[in-house]
Amino acid sequence: MSLKPEDYLFERPELLIGGQANVWTEHMPDFTIVKKMLFPRVYAMAEIFWNGRAHSDLPARISNLDGYL
């Protein structure tokens, strides 16, 4: 199973209307930890949905998050 969006082709992409970034919180005792785990996922998903593709330069993507995390 691939986690790269470019590996998935949809016959009818107009039917794909959204996505989700799951975080299971049963082992996270406070919201600070939840935020630390959730927001990198949310930013990555937002980038894909906004631009239509994932950013290929991972170090640049991580440096863009410095002010937010």
N, C-alpha and C positions, 0 to 999 in steps of 0.2 A: 504494500500500500504506500503510495506516494503522498507526501504532504505539500508538494509543489503545485500551485494552482495551474500552471501551464500544462501539467500532465492530465488535466481533466478537460474533456471536450463534451459539450452539451449539444444535442441535436436541436434543441429549442431554447437557447439562452434567454429569450424573453420571458420564460416561465420561472427563471431564477430571480426571486425578488428580495432576497436578503440572506443573512447569515447570523450566526451566534458565536459568542466566545464564552464557553462554559468554564466555570470555576466551582469546584466542589469544596465547600467551606467547613466540612465537619472536623478538620484537623487544623483550623485556623482560629486561634483563640480571640483575636480582635481584628477590627476593621483595618488597622494599619497594614497587617499582613495580607488581608484580602486585596487592598488597593495595590500593594506591591506585586501581587500575582495577576491581578485582573488588567490593570491599565496597559502594560506592554502588549497584551493580546488585543485589547480594544484599539490601540493605535495602529497595530499591524493590520487588523481587519479594516479599519477606516481607510488606510492607505490603499488597500486592494480595491475596496468598493468605490473610493473616490477616483482613483486613477485607472481602474480596470486591470491593474496588474500589480504584482509585488515589486518592490524596489530591489534591484539585484545586488546593491552594495550594502551588505549587512553592517560593517563598521559605520558607514554614514547614517544608516537608519538608527543605530544605537546612539550615536552622538546627537541626533536630533531630539532624542528623548531626555537628554540630561537636564534640561530646565523644567521638565514635567514630573520626574520621578524623585 
